[in-house]
């Protein structure tokens, strides 16, 4: 079993400025020795550490943690995909076997279709030289733009984080459903079943709130293109690791053994080339 999406940080109010007062549960260090017992409790053998801070110092921080902690099987780092040319940086990071891919945070961009800019696309096309993956972090209104992006690079592996953050709290689903059903037609796109409880009512969510969204992603992607991710420690704003994973465990209990093996680990190994 692999947790394909979690974060580490030494809390710093400037670096983690996105952590608001209502997210006070996150205003603390979140490091490998905090996560390891939670993974062991669930029988999870490894994880993929994903950037939270938008800096190359973050890459060094996560790579060092991965080198010191064998259960961190890979790192998804950060580069500025809007800069002129990241080829030199990609060449540099290609020497680190634990660097598996990159993420540029698109969800808060004022220009909602910024991923279709020439600069962004020029940098995306450089990833394949070193077999780097790309993690897509967006809000639902950007799905239609991302669909155009992935269509332009059919040989580049992309993975959608947090099922594109649908508005589970309010129950909005139709436009998200239509747009994600278009995205899934491009077979170079995988999806992480992660971040669900963060998009729900933090204090009052119930299992049934997630069913319509889980039904859709499992129907359109299928178990062979979905990965489990905890989004720890961000999930702590709405529920501890055990509460979060129990939603997904309950839902996937009806899958075949082969589908469960794919979803809970094999797909992560395949997508990120984990050792």
Backbone as CSV, one residue per row, in Angstrom:
resi,resn,N_x,N_y,N_z,CA_x,CA_y,CA_z,C_x,C_y,C_z
1,UNK,0.832,-1.207,0.000,0.000,0.000,0.000,0.866,1.256,0.000
2,UNK,0.440,2.230,-0.771,1.173,3.493,-0.911,0.220,4.664,-0.682
3,UNK,0.658,5.612,0.124,-0.038,6.894,0.255,0.613,7.832,-0.759
4,UNK,-0.095,8.124,-1.836,0.504,8.836,-2.968,0.447,10.355,-2.859
5,UNK,0.025,10.864,-1.699,-0.034,12.328,-1.593,-0.045,12.774,-0.144
6,UNK,1.079,13.304,0.304,1.130,13.933,1.626,2.240,14.982,1.621
7,UNK,2.289,15.748,2.703,3.216,16.882,2.791,4.020,16.819,4.084
8,UNK,5.176,17.458,4.050,5.980,17.657,5.260,6.352,19.132,5.355
9,UNK,6.416,19.624,6.578,6.948,20.970,6.790,7.374,21.178,8.234
10,UNK,8.329,22.090,8.395,8.621,22.675,9.700,7.851,23.982,9.702
11,UNK,6.845,24.073,10.557,5.900,25.185,10.422,6.586,26.535,10.539
12,UNK,6.281,27.382,9.573,6.786,28.748,9.509,5.639,29.612,8.992
13,UNK,5.216,30.581,9.771,4.025,31.360,9.428,4.185,32.147,8.134
14,UNK,5.428,32.405,7.727,5.650,33.097,6.460,5.611,32.117,5.293
15,UNK,6.328,30.998,5.429,6.340,29.997,4.363,4.969,29.366,4.173
16,UNK,4.292,29.091,5.275,2.962,28.477,5.209,1.879,29.536,5.446
17,UNK,1.990,30.631,4.725,1.034,31.732,4.907,-0.382,31.339,4.504
18,UNK,-0.500,30.271,3.704,-1.825,29.802,3.272,-2.595,29.141,4.414
19,UNK,-1.920,28.821,5.509,-2.585,28.199,6.658,-3.235,29.298,7.493
20,UNK,-4.536,29.404,7.395,-5.289,30.450,8.085,-5.575,30.047,9.532
21,UNK,-6.128,30.977,10.295,-6.448,30.692,11.698,-7.463,29.566,11.836
22,UNK,-8.383,29.455,10.883,-9.363,28.371,10.974,-8.730,27.008,10.674
23,UNK,-7.494,27.025,10.178,-6.743,25.789,9.939,-5.668,25.609,11.014
24,UNK,-5.972,26.036,12.213,-4.985,26.057,13.302,-4.360,24.693,13.559
25,UNK,-5.070,23.622,13.251,-4.542,22.267,13.460,-3.273,22.019,12.652
26,UNK,-3.038,22.834,11.632,-1.871,22.654,10.764,-0.684,23.507,11.185
27,UNK,-0.878,24.356,12.183,0.190,25.274,12.604,1.154,24.581,13.552
28,UNK,1.768,23.536,13.044,2.720,22.753,13.827,3.621,21.998,12.859
29,UNK,4.756,21.514,13.326,5.636,20.726,12.468,4.936,19.433,12.055
30,UNK,5.110,19.069,10.794,4.578,17.807,10.265,5.724,17.118,9.540
31,UNK,6.307,16.129,10.203,7.551,15.521,9.742,7.420,13.998,9.668
32,UNK,8.395,13.320,9.047,8.275,11.873,8.870,7.994,11.090,10.144
33,UNK,8.588,11.488,11.268,8.350,10.710,12.489,6.936,10.893,13.019
34,UNK,6.236,11.926,12.555,4.822,12.086,12.900,3.947,11.192,12.019
35,UNK,4.333,11.055,10.754,3.516,10.294,9.806,3.724,8.791,9.907
36,UNK,4.947,8.351,10.168,5.259,6.926,10.097,4.311,6.041,10.911
37,UNK,4.017,6.369,12.174,3.107,5.496,12.928,1.698,5.450,12.345
38,UNK,1.261,6.528,11.714,-0.066,6.547,11.089,-0.106,5.611,9.888
39,UNK,0.979,5.590,9.116,1.063,4.680,7.978,1.123,3.234,8.445
40,UNK,1.957,2.972,9.445,2.102,1.603,9.959,0.774,1.052,10.452
41,UNK,0.016,1.897,11.122,-1.279,1.490,11.668,-2.220,0.994,10.566
42,UNK,-2.054,1.554,9.364,-2.919,1.186,8.241,-2.278,0.164,7.301
43,UNK,-1.069,-0.280,7.622,-0.389,-1.237,6.761,0.159,-0.623,5.486
44,UNK,0.393,0.681,5.510,0.914,1.391,4.339,2.439,1.391,4.396
45,UNK,3.063,0.916,3.323,4.512,0.700,3.320,5.318,1.911,2.870
46,UNK,4.683,2.832,2.161,5.442,3.959,1.641,4.543,5.109,1.249
47,UNK,5.174,6.244,0.926,4.404,7.436,0.569,5.151,8.253,-0.476
48,UNK,4.421,9.189,-1.067,4.985,10.169,-1.995,4.816,11.545,-1.367
49,UNK,5.927,12.238,-1.163,5.906,13.572,-0.553,5.749,14.621,-1.649
50,UNK,4.744,15.477,-1.490,4.417,16.487,-2.502,4.716,17.878,-1.956
51,UNK,5.234,18.737,-2.823,5.580,20.097,-2.408,4.377,20.824,-1.835
52,UNK,4.648,21.650,-0.818,3.645,22.566,-0.283,4.135,24.003,-0.454
53,UNK,5.431,24.201,-0.226,6.029,25.531,-0.403,6.483,25.691,-1.851
54,UNK,6.309,26.887,-2.395,6.670,27.144,-3.787,8.086,27.694,-3.867
55,UNK,9.055,26.783,-3.718,10.459,27.182,-3.769,11.311,25.962,-4.059
56,UNK,12.505,26.202,-4.549,13.422,25.083,-4.761,14.045,24.625,-3.450
57,UNK,13.999,25.465,-2.428,14.427,25.014,-1.095,13.533,23.868,-0.627
58,UNK,12.275,23.917,-1.022,11.342,22.835,-0.702,11.801,21.519,-1.321
59,UNK,12.297,21.574,-2.538,12.788,20.366,-3.202,13.929,19.736,-2.414
60,UNK,14.869,20.572,-1.994,16.015,20.088,-1.220,15.560,19.497,0.109
61,UNK,14.621,20.184,0.762,14.071,19.725,2.038,13.431,18.343,1.889
62,UNK,12.597,18.171,0.875,11.892,16.900,0.692,12.836,15.788,0.241
63,UNK,13.779,16.111,-0.622,14.746,15.093,-1.057,15.599,14.612,0.111
64,UNK,16.000,15.536,0.978,16.770,15.140,2.162,15.955,14.228,3.069
65,UNK,14.681,14.563,3.277,13.820,13.710,4.100,13.673,12.328,3.475
66,UNK,13.537,12.287,2.158,13.364,11.008,1.469,14.628,10.156,1.559
67,UNK,15.785,10.808,1.512,17.039,10.062,1.623,17.245,9.519,3.034
68,UNK,16.675,10.219,4.023,16.828,9.811,5.426,15.749,8.833,5.885
69,UNK,14.647,8.747,5.152,13.500,7.928,5.563,13.068,7.052,4.394
70,UNK,13.379,5.770,4.469,13.178,4.885,3.320,11.718,4.693,2.948
71,UNK,10.793,5.021,3.854,9.380,4.849,3.501,8.884,5.961,2.571
72,UNK,9.653,7.046,2.428,9.311,8.086,1.446,9.874,7.616,0.106
73,UNK,9.001,7.124,-0.742,9.425,6.450,-1.971,9.669,7.403,-3.133
74,UNK,9.151,8.625,-3.019,9.329,9.578,-4.100,8.936,10.975,-3.677
75,UNK,9.381,11.956,-4.465,9.113,13.369,-4.194,8.522,14.012,-5.445
76,UNK,7.489,14.816,-5.238,6.956,15.691,-6.288,7.347,17.107,-5.897
77,UNK,8.261,17.674,-6.634,8.839,18.962,-6.273,8.177,20.137,-6.964
78,UNK,8.815,21.300,-6.838,8.287,22.549,-7.401,9.302,23.178,-8.338
79,UNK,8.823,23.666,-9.456,9.581,24.554,-10.333,8.621,25.605,-10.877
80,UNK,9.172,26.722,-11.307,8.345,27.801,-11.839,8.054,27.534,-13.315
81,UNK,6.886,26.976,-13.582,6.523,26.612,-14.951,6.125,27.816,-15.804
82,UNK,6.102,28.989,-15.198,5.831,30.203,-15.970,7.110,30.949,-16.319
83,UNK,8.245,30.419,-15.877,9.522,31.049,-16.219,9.897,30.683,-17.658
84,UNK,10.940,31.313,-18.148,11.258,31.197,-19.571,11.634,29.781,-19.985
85,UNK,12.443,29.107,-19.184,12.934,27.784,-19.582,13.454,27.061,-18.341
86,UNK,12.857,25.917,-18.032,13.289,25.174,-16.839,14.169,23.978,-17.189
87,UNK,14.647,23.907,-18.422,15.395,22.724,-18.852,16.638,22.488,-18.007
88,UNK,17.356,23.553,-17.641,18.552,23.394,-16.810,18.199,22.820,-15.441
89,UNK,17.073,23.266,-14.886,16.660,22.767,-13.570,16.217,21.311,-13.660
90,UNK,15.560,20.957,-14.736,15.158,19.559,-14.923,16.384,18.667,-15.083
91,UNK,17.371,19.156,-15.822,18.626,18.401,-15.953,19.253,18.186,-14.580
92,UNK,19.233,19.231,-13.758,19.809,19.135,-12.415,19.073,18.091,-11.580
93,UNK,17.755,18.152,-11.559,16.990,17.242,-10.696,16.958,15.808,-11.217
94,UNK,17.341,15.620,-12.462,17.338,14.263,-13.010,18.371,13.363,-12.336
95,UNK,19.335,13.961,-11.625,20.341,13.146,-10.928,19.782,12.515,-9.654
96,UNK,18.628,12.981,-9.195,18.039,12.469,-7.952,16.948,11.451,-8.288
97,UNK,17.240,10.188,-8.021,16.290,9.129,-8.380,14.961,9.265,-7.647
98,UNK,14.986,9.917,-6.491,13.758,10.055,-5.707,12.874,11.208,-6.186
99,UNK,13.384,12.053,-7.065,12.563,13.120,-7.642,11.769,12.525,-8.804
100,UNK,10.471,12.435,-8.625,9.625,11.743,-9.596,8.867,12.677,-10.532
101,UNK,8.598,13.881,-10.064,7.826,14.798,-10.885,7.722,16.153,-10.228
102,UNK,6.858,16.995,-10.799,6.748,18.375,-10.319,5.292,18.821,-10.286
103,UNK,5.071,19.880,-9.481,3.749,20.488,-9.395,3.916,21.999,-9.326
104,UNK,3.079,22.686,-10.074,2.995,24.148,-9.999,1.559,24.462,-9.604
105,UNK,1.381,25.240,-8.557,0.042,25.449,-8.002,-0.765,26.386,-8.903
106,UNK,-1.777,25.804,-9.543,-2.589,26.538,-10.510,-3.906,27.038,-9.934
107,UNK,-4.345,26.455,-8.823,-5.708,26.715,-8.351,-5.987,28.190,-8.047
108,UNK,-4.979,28.911,-7.561,-5.213,30.295,-7.163,-4.819,31.329,-8.198
109,UNK,-4.441,30.888,-9.388,-3.980,31.824,-10.417,-5.122,32.725,-10.890
110,UNK,-4.836,34.019,-10.955,-5.853,34.975,-11.403,-6.281,34.692,-12.839
111,UNK,-5.303,34.377,-13.687,-5.619,33.968,-15.062,-5.937,32.484,-15.029
112,UNK,-7.204,32.126,-15.147,-7.642,30.754,-14.893,-7.105,29.758,-15.916
113,UNK,-6.782,30.234,-17.116,-6.269,29.323,-18.144,-4.761,29.492,-18.344
114,UNK,-4.064,29.880,-17.293,-2.625,30.151,-17.388,-1.842,28.925,-17.858
115,UNK,-2.386,27.732,-17.620,-1.697,26.509,-18.043,-1.683,26.341,-19.562
116,UNK,-2.416,27.184,-20.279,-2.412,27.148,-21.743,-1.498,28.216,-22.338
117,UNK,-0.791,28.946,-21.476,0.152,29.961,-21.963,1.345,29.281,-22.628
118,UNK,1.998,29.998,-23.517,3.149,29.432,-24.230,4.246,29.014,-23.262
119,UNK,4.530,29.861,-22.270,5.601,29.550,-21.315,5.312,28.241,-20.589
120,UNK,4.091,28.094,-20.102,3.741,26.889,-19.352,3.847,25.650,-20.240
121,UNK,3.285,25.719,-21.428,3.307,24.554,-22.322,4.727,24.217,-22.770
122,UNK,5.532,25.232,-23.004,6.920,24.977,-23.396,7.669,24.218,-22.311
123,UNK,7.375,24.533,-21.052,8.040,23.840,-19.952,7.470,22.442,-19.727
124,UNK,6.179,22.277,-19.919,5.581,20.942,-19.796,6.224,19.967,-20.783
125,UNK,6.478,20.434,-21.989,7.020,19.522,-23.001,8.448,19.074,-22.683
126,UNK,9.110,19.767,-21.753,10.475,19.394,-21.369,10.513,18.228,-20.386
127,UNK,9.390,17.935,-19.738,9.378,16.928,-18.674,9.700,15.527,-19.186
128,UNK,9.240,15.219,-20.384,9.354,13.840,-20.877,10.800,13.405,-21.089
129,UNK,11.696,14.350,-21.313,13.111,14.006,-21.508,13.636,13.183,-20.345
130,UNK,13.186,13.502,-19.136,13.661,12.806,-17.940,12.571,11.943,-17.298
131,UNK,11.487,11.715,-18.019,10.362,10.901,-17.528,9.767,11.452,-16.230
132,UNK,9.730,12.765,-16.109,9.095,13.383,-14.945,7.580,13.454,-15.157
133,UNK,6.838,13.248,-14.082,5.389,13.369,-14.103,4.992,14.809,-13.778
134,UNK,3.695,15.096,-13.950,3.188,16.412,-13.556,1.904,16.255,-12.752
135,UNK,1.881,16.846,-11.542,0.699,16.851,-10.677,-0.122,18.105,-10.943
136,UNK,-1.412,17.923,-11.200,-2.314,19.030,-11.526,-3.114,19.423,-10.289
137,UNK,-2.891,20.636,-9.788,-3.656,21.159,-8.649,-4.506,22.328,-9.133
138,UNK,-5.816,22.086,-9.220,-6.740,23.088,-9.756,-8.049,23.071,-8.976
139,UNK,-8.893,24.046,-9.284,-10.289,24.045,-8.863,-11.149,23.604,-10.057
140,UNK,-12.393,23.213,-9.806,-13.226,22.656,-10.880,-13.388,23.554,-12.104
141,UNK,-13.385,24.872,-11.920,-13.590,25.764,-13.068,-12.447,25.692,-14.070
142,UNK,-11.318,25.079,-13.676,-10.159,24.995,-14.569,-10.062,23.659,-15.300
143,UNK,-10.977,22.743,-15.024,-10.912,21.418,-15.649,-10.924,21.508,-17.177
144,UNK,-11.744,22.384,-17.716,-11.850,22.470,-19.183,-10.549,22.955,-19.813
145,UNK,-9.805,23.789,-19.097,-8.518,24.255,-19.618,-7.466,23.152,-19.510
146,UNK,-7.490,22.437,-18.412,-6.542,21.340,-18.221,-6.766,20.246,-19.263
147,UNK,-8.018,20.029,-19.638,-8.309,19.035,-20.672,-7.610,19.400,-21.979
148,UNK,-7.581,20.679,-22.308,-6.862,21.132,-23.506,-5.358,20.922,-23.347
149,UNK,-4.857,21.160,-22.141,-3.425,20.984,-21.884,-3.003,19.532,-22.082
150,UNK,-3.695,18.617,-21.432,-3.282,17.206,-21.503,-3.467,16.655,-22.911
151,UNK,-4.432,17.199,-23.655,-4.636,16.763,-25.038,-3.443,17.130,-25.912
152,UNK,-2.778,18.227,-25.563,-1.636,18.705,-26.354,-0.371,17.891,-26.107
153,UNK,-0.359,17.118,-25.009,0.838,16.340,-24.653,0.436,14.904,-24.320
154,UNK,0.013,14.137,-25.321,-0.539,12.796,-25.070,0.454,11.801,-24.482
155,UNK,1.739,12.080,-24.599,2.742,11.154,-24.061,3.280,11.575,-22.698
156,UNK,2.766,12.688,-22.166,3.200,13.172,-20.851,2.250,12.643,-19.776
157,UNK,2.764,11.941,-18.761,1.895,11.489,-17.668,1.490,12.654,-16.753
158,UNK,0.190,12.829,-16.606,-0.388,13.826,-15.708,-1.195,13.109,-14.632
159,UNK,-1.287,13.733,-13.463,-2.170,13.201,-12.431,-2.921,14.350,-11.770
160,UNK,-4.228,14.177,-11.656,-5.106,15.192,-11.085,-5.163,15.019,-9.577
161,UNK,-4.778,16.051,-8.846,-4.812,15.995,-7.382,-6.223,16.267,-6.867
162,UNK,-6.605,15.536,-5.832,-7.825,15.827,-5.053,-9.096,15.854,-5.901
163,UNK,-9.150,15.008,-6.922,-10.275,14.922,-7.872,-10.757,16.312,-8.324
164,UNK,-9.822,17.262,-8.369,-10.078,18.650,-8.809,-10.900,19.454,-7.810
165,UNK,-10.900,19.028,-6.560,-11.489,19.817,-5.471,-12.945,20.242,-5.704
166,UNK,-13.831,19.304,-5.965,-15.247,19.674,-6.116,-15.803,20.223,-4.808
167,UNK,-16.883,20.977,-4.922,-17.454,21.645,-3.745,-18.391,20.688,-3.005
168,UNK,-17.789,19.759,-2.286,-18.553,18.717,-1.602,-19.448,19.316,-0.527
169,UNK,-18.972,20.359,0.128,-19.755,20.970,1.212,-21.114,21.452,0.719
170,UNK,-21.138,22.050,-0.465,-22.397,22.583,-0.994,-23.129,21.587,-1.883
171,UNK,-22.450,20.487,-2.207,-23.087,19.462,-3.026,-23.090,19.749,-4.515
172,UNK,-22.382,20.797,-4.938,-22.312,21.092,-6.375,-21.589,19.958,-7.088
173,UNK,-22.171,19.490,-8.197,-21.571,18.314,-8.821,-21.682,18.289,-10.345
174,UNK,-22.723,18.872,-10.929,-23.018,18.640,-12.345,-21.926,19.123,-13.291
175,UNK,-21.476,20.370,-13.129,-20.452,20.898,-14.034,-19.135,20.155,-13.842
176,UNK,-18.788,19.885,-12.577,-17.575,19.108,-12.283,-17.657,17.741,-12.943
177,UNK,-18.806,17.084,-12.832,-18.994,15.755,-13.430,-18.798,15.810,-14.939
178,UNK,-19.406,16.784,-15.584,-19.295,16.896,-17.043,-17.860,17.144,-17.473
179,UNK,-17.180,18.036,-16.759,-15.816,18.400,-17.151,-14.820,17.280,-16.873
180,UNK,-14.985,16.584,-15.758,-14.042,15.504,-15.441,-14.274,14.318,-16.376
181,UNK,-15.504,14.176,-16.863,-15.810,13.111,-17.820,-15.153,13.374,-19.172
182,UNK,-14.887,14.633,-19.483,-14.142,14.978,-20.695,-12.647,14.754,-20.492
183,UNK,-12.152,15.170,-19.331,-10.725,15.003,-19.030,-10.303,13.543,-19.105
184,UNK,-11.129,12.666,-18.599,-10.772,11.253,-18.470,-10.594,10.565,-19.824
185,UNK,-11.081,11.184,-20.885,-10.928,10.603,-22.224,-9.464,10.551,-22.648
186,UNK,-8.634,11.322,-21.977,-7.203,11.349,-22.291,-6.487,10.375,-21.355
187,UNK,-6.001,9.284,-21.911,-5.517,8.166,-21.100,-4.175,8.427,-20.437
188,UNK,-3.567,9.573,-20.718,-2.323,9.941,-20.039,-2.588,10.619,-18.701
189,UNK,-3.859,10.689,-18.294,-4.238,11.344,-17.042,-4.709,10.316,-16.020
190,UNK,-4.085,10.345,-14.860,-4.516,9.568,-13.696,-5.146,10.543,-12.699
191,UNK,-5.656,10.024,-11.593,-6.333,10.884,-10.624,-6.113,10.356,-9.214
192,UNK,-5.886,11.280,-8.279,-5.737,10.910,-6.870,-7.058,11.084,-6.129
193,UNK,-7.477,10.022,-5.473,-8.612,10.107,-4.553,-8.027,10.606,-3.239
194,UNK,-8.028,11.911,-3.099,-7.347,12.569,-1.981,-8.047,13.889,-1.698
195,UNK,-7.815,14.423,-0.508,-8.322,15.748,-0.181,-9.829,15.860,-0.065
196,UNK,-10.518,14.737,0.065,-11.986,14.777,0.047,-12.570,15.518,1.242
197,UNK,-12.111,15.156,2.450,-12.773,15.736,3.625,-12.481,17.225,3.760
198,UNK,-11.399,17.682,3.146,-11.064,19.106,3.194,-12.060,19.943,2.395
199,UNK,-12.696,19.327,1.399,-13.679,20.042,0.580,-15.099,19.875,1.116
200,UNK,-15.258,19.100,2.192,-16.570,18.880,2.801,-16.759,19.833,3.984
201,UNK,-17.848,19.685,4.684,-18.099,20.450,5.910,-17.195,19.874,6.996
202,UNK,-16.187,20.630,7.402,-15.150,20.094,8.284,-15.699,19.492,9.569
203,UNK,-16.705,20.108,10.129,-17.227,19.647,11.423,-18.357,18.626,11.288
204,UNK,-19.062,18.644,10.168,-20.306,17.871,10.094,-20.391,16.902,8.918
205,UNK,-19.269,16.599,8.261,-19.336,15.693,7.116,-19.740,14.294,7.565
206,UNK,-20.322,13.575,6.629,-20.676,12.170,6.855,-20.317,11.376,5.602
207,UNK,-20.174,10.086,5.755,-19.724,9.212,4.665,-20.536,9.429,3.386
208,UNK,-21.831,9.568,3.543,-22.718,9.685,2.379,-22.436,10.931,1.537
209,UNK,-21.834,11.955,2.143,-21.523,13.181,1.396,-20.582,12.912,0.222
210,UNK,-19.733,11.897,0.375,-18.680,11.654,-0.609,-19.096,10.681,-1.709
211,UNK,-20.167,9.937,-1.475,-20.537,8.861,-2.396,-20.760,9.324,-3.836
212,UNK,-21.493,10.420,-4.082,-21.703,10.822,-5.481,-20.399,11.115,-6.217
213,UNK,-19.434,11.688,-5.509,-18.156,12.053,-6.120,-17.286,10.819,-6.340
214,UNK,-17.282,9.926,-5.370,-16.528,8.681,-5.517,-17.122,7.823,-6.625
215,UNK,-18.440,7.765,-6.684,-19.092,6.992,-7.749,-18.627,7.468,-9.121
216,UNK,-18.558,8.775,-9.284,-18.197,9.331,-10.597,-16.748,9.032,-10.943
217,UNK,-15.806,9.286,-10.020,-14.395,9.080,-10.386,-14.081,7.603,-10.605
218,UNK,-14.700,6.724,-9.827,-14.446,5.301,-10.052,-15.109,4.820,-11.336
219,UNK,-16.228,5.426,-11.696,-16.901,5.057,-12.943,-16.109,5.528,-14.153
220,UNK,-15.644,6.775,-14.140,-15.019,7.318,-15.352,-13.535,6.958,-15.476
221,UNK,-12.798,6.984,-14.376,-11.379,6.630,-14.437,-11.162,5.125,-14.352
222,UNK,-11.976,4.452,-13.551,-11.738,3.040,-13.287,-10.634,2.875,-12.261
223,UNK,-10.632,1.753,-11.577,-9.677,1.533,-10.484,-8.229,1.545,-10.953
224,UNK,-7.979,1.306,-12.235,-6.607,1.215,-12.725,-5.965,2.561,-13.038
225,UNK,-6.733,3.656,-12.902,-6.150,4.993,-13.109,-6.371,5.895,-11.898
226,UNK,-6.679,5.285,-10.772,-6.891,6.032,-9.532,-5.853,5.630,-8.496
227,UNK,-5.416,6.603,-7.690,-4.443,6.371,-6.619,-5.017,6.891,-5.314
228,UNK,-4.687,6.222,-4.223,-5.062,6.744,-2.907,-4.037,7.767,-2.441
229,UNK,-4.533,8.890,-1.902,-3.670,9.872,-1.259,-4.363,10.427,-0.032
230,UNK,-3.617,10.600,1.043,-4.228,11.066,2.299,-4.364,12.584,2.360
231,UNK,-3.457,13.283,1.699,-3.309,14.737,1.860,-2.998,15.097,3.317
232,UNK,-2.365,14.180,4.041,-1.898,14.482,5.395,-0.772,15.508,5.307
233,UNK,-0.667,16.454,6.202,-1.511,16.684,7.380,-2.702,17.599,7.126
234,UNK,-2.887,18.045,5.855,-3.981,18.985,5.582,-5.326,18.377,5.979
235,UNK,-5.453,17.064,5.843,-6.708,16.400,6.214,-7.078,16.635,7.670
236,UNK,-6.094,16.960,8.496,-6.355,17.125,9.935,-7.311,18.271,10.257
237,UNK,-7.536,19.176,9.313,-8.500,20.253,9.577,-9.917,19.697,9.682
238,UNK,-10.137,18.524,9.082,-11.490,17.960,9.051,-11.576,16.558,9.635
239,UNK,-10.426,15.970,9.956,-10.455,14.627,10.522,-9.091,13.987,10.501
240,UNK,-8.822,13.149,11.487,-7.529,12.484,11.599,-7.343,11.466,10.472
241,UNK,-6.122,10.982,10.327,-5.764,10.052,9.248,-6.723,8.866,9.200
242,UNK,-6.984,8.282,10.362,-7.829,7.081,10.413,-9.244,7.372,9.917
243,UNK,-9.780,8.527,10.287,-11.133,8.893,9.840,-11.165,9.096,8.332
244,UNK,-10.144,9.758,7.833,-10.082,10.054,6.404,-9.979,8.776,5.584
245,UNK,-9.065,7.891,5.980,-8.845,6.688,5.180,-10.023,5.725,5.277
246,UNK,-10.764,5.779,6.378,-11.892,4.856,6.548,-12.970,5.096,5.490
247,UNK,-13.108,6.341,5.034,-14.068,6.645,3.965,-13.713,5.849,2.715
248,UNK,-12.442,5.907,2.354,-11.992,5.264,1.121,-11.963,3.744,1.287
249,UNK,-11.582,3.276,2.465,-11.587,1.834,2.725,-12.991,1.260,2.594
250,UNK,-13.954,1.954,3.169,-15.339,1.486,3.096,-15.820,1.456,1.651
251,UNK,-15.493,2.502,0.910,-15.972,2.580,-0.473,-15.345,1.499,-1.352
252,UNK,-14.046,1.250,-1.171,-13.338,0.318,-2.061,-13.472,-1.139,-1.630
253,UNK,-14.160,-1.392,-0.542,-14.273,-2.773,-0.037,-15.000,-3.693,-1.015
254,UNK,-15.789,-3.116,-1.917,-16.536,-3.936,-2.879,-15.760,-4.180,-4.174
255,UNK,-14.583,-3.586,-4.308,-13.763,-3.816,-5.496,-13.190,-5.225,-5.484
256,UNK,-12.805,-5.716,-6.657,-12.124,-7.007,-6.720,-10.745,-6.885,-6.079
257,UNK,-10.136,-8.011,-5.774,-8.794,-7.983,-5.175,-7.795,-7.305,-6.106
258,UNK,-7.918,-7.563,-7.393,-7.004,-6.948,-8.365,-7.200,-5.434,-8.412
259,UNK,-8.451,-4.992,-8.366,-8.735,-3.554,-8.378,-8.228,-2.888,-7.108
260,UNK,-8.393,-3.557,-5.983,-7.898,-2.998,-4.724,-6.381,-2.892,-4.737
261,UNK,-5.712,-3.918,-5.250,-4.245,-3.884,-5.319,-3.774,-2.733,-6.200
262,UNK,-4.476,-2.516,-7.305,-4.121,-1.418,-8.209,-4.307,-0.078,-7.513
263,UNK,-5.472,0.127,-6.945,-5.803,1.415,-6.340,-4.909,1.741,-5.153
264,UNK,-4.676,0.778,-4.283,-3.974,1.037,-3.023,-2.449,1.019,-3.149
265,UNK,-1.922,0.745,-4.321,-0.463,0.745,-4.391,0.133,0.572,-5.772
266,UNK,-0.371,-0.407,-6.528,0.262,-0.724,-7.806,0.235,0.459,-8.772
267,UNK,-0.865,1.206,-8.777,-0.958,2.356,-9.691,0.057,3.437,-9.338
268,UNK,0.296,3.630,-8.044,1.285,4.625,-7.609,2.683,4.212,-8.039
269,UNK,2.988,2.931,-7.880,4.297,2.412,-8.290,4.490,2.609,-9.790
270,UNK,3.448,2.312,-10.539,3.506,2.434,-12.001,3.622,3.893,-12.437
271,UNK,2.778,4.749,-11.886,2.749,6.144,-12.337,4.033,6.881,-11.993
272,UNK,4.479,6.730,-10.755,5.649,7.482,-10.285,6.969,6.715,-10.423
273,UNK,6.915,5.520,-10.984,8.126,4.695,-11.126,8.821,4.520,-9.768
274,UNK,8.046,4.075,-8.786,8.589,3.902,-7.439,9.364,2.595,-7.341
275,UNK,10.437,2.621,-6.575,11.232,1.408,-6.371,10.747,0.678,-5.130
